Amino acid sequence: MNAASDDETRAHRARSFGRLAADYDRIRPGYPAAAIAALPGGPVVDVGAGTGKLTRALVAAGHRVVAVEPDPGMRAVLVGHDLPGVEVYDGVGERLPVPDGAAASVVYGQAWHWVDPDAASAEARRVLGPDGLLALLWNLPDLAVDWVAELNRISGQPEPREHPEAPVLPGFGPPEVIDTRWSQELTPDELVLLFSTFSRVSTREPADRQSVLERLRDHLARSPVTAGRATLDYPYRCLTLLYRELAGKRT
Ligand SMILES: C[S@@+](CC[C@H](N)C(=O)[O-])C[C@H]1O[C@@H](n2cnc3c(N)ncnc32)[C@H](O)[C@@H]1O
């Protein structure tokens, strides 16, 4: 695949979430409290907020949240949750609808890999106040578990994943990494539905998509660990990367 069509495919996948918003909201994991415990008090800008999976964890932890999400379908579900103290805006990480220095933290849940990292780093630095934090979070399937790694392989999820675990970001020091292990209890059907919301699966041609979902179902029905189980604990590592600005950038 050449660079231009690779970019097009990525852009297509970045815009693919809205039509799946209800399934996404029902089945995607939330975030464990330990993954956000280090965020300082004060306003949090939740970028690529989607249907509000991370937003809800932030609200539960007592934060005032400004949620920014470009997809109208995802935003509609988020607004429908009617979360107290949450302002919701259309916007992207490269151009945030937030004044200079207004945020104590800027967070991305499962969304940093969709932005231009240089532009989004500069924009995060613009909106962060002194001692502000940029936090990138990912729920990653625990690929040390064989049946989980096999589901990943069948669905064509990348390994290693397309985002390095700790990218270097301009203007920020090396991140502190918080690695939280947790799991989501799902029926086999729900687990297949979860995979159907991954952009690498959802953007396939219908027949191809059905074939992947069938193979996932088949694997769950035949693997000795998962066969015949009413529910499964799908294991995650939730990685939180906490970035602080390098000293000296403010003039
Ligand atoms: C995988 S979802 C994550 C949603 C939510 N944060 C969560 O944890 O479930 C990625 C979200 O990023 C949004 N997105 C895509 N491009 C973006 C950009 N340039 N800036 C901000 N968000 C973007 C998508 O519309 C989608 O809602």
The ligand as a MOL file (V3000), in Angstrom:
LIG
                    3D

  0  0  0     0  0            999 V3000
M  V30 BEGIN CTAB
M  V30 COUNTS 27 29 0 0 0
M  V30 BEGIN ATOM
M  V30 1 C -11.6100 4.7670 19.7450 0
M  V30 2 S -12.5850 6.2090 19.9670 0 CHG=1
M  V30 3 C -12.2810 6.6120 21.6880 0
M  V30 4 C -13.4810 7.2560 22.3510 0
M  V30 5 C -13.3710 7.4480 23.8620 0
M  V30 6 N -12.3180 8.3620 24.2250 0
M  V30 7 C -13.1610 6.1180 24.5580 0
M  V30 8 O -12.2130 5.9910 25.3130 0
M  V30 9 O -13.9880 5.2130 24.3440 0 CHG=-1
M  V30 10 C -11.6450 7.4210 19.1160 0
M  V30 11 C -12.3650 8.7400 18.9790 0
M  V30 12 O -11.4550 9.6990 18.4370 0
M  V30 13 C -12.1960 10.5390 17.5680 0
M  V30 14 N -11.2610 11.2240 16.6590 0
M  V30 15 C -10.8840 10.9010 15.4020 0
M  V30 16 N -10.0310 11.8180 14.9180 0
M  V30 17 C -9.8450 12.7410 15.9110 0
M  V30 18 C -9.0630 13.9490 16.0210 0
M  V30 19 N -8.2800 14.3730 15.0200 0
M  V30 20 N -9.1450 14.6540 17.1840 0
M  V30 21 C -9.9090 14.2300 18.2040 0
M  V30 22 N -10.6580 13.0910 18.1500 0
M  V30 23 C -10.6180 12.3610 17.0220 0
M  V30 24 C -13.1740 9.5930 16.8790 0
M  V30 25 O -14.2810 10.2890 16.3370 0
M  V30 26 C -13.5570 8.6730 18.0310 0
M  V30 27 O -14.7060 9.1100 18.7090 0
M  V30 END ATOM
M  V30 BEGIN BOND
M  V30 1 1 1 2
M  V30 2 1 2 3
M  V30 3 1 2 10
M  V30 4 1 3 4
M  V30 5 1 4 5
M  V30 6 1 5 6
M  V30 7 1 5 7
M  V30 8 2 7 8
M  V30 9 1 7 9
M  V30 10 1 10 11
M  V30 11 1 11 12
M  V30 12 1 11 26
M  V30 13 1 12 13
M  V30 14 1 13 14
M  V30 15 1 13 24
M  V30 16 1 14 15
M  V30 17 1 14 23
M  V30 18 2 15 16
M  V30 19 1 16 17
M  V30 20 1 17 18
M  V30 21 2 17 23
M  V30 22 1 18 19
M  V30 23 2 18 20
M  V30 24 1 20 21
M  V30 25 2 21 22
M  V30 26 1 22 23
M  V30 27 1 24 25
M  V30 28 1 24 26
M  V30 29 1 26 27
M  V30 END BOND
M  V30 END CTAB
M  END
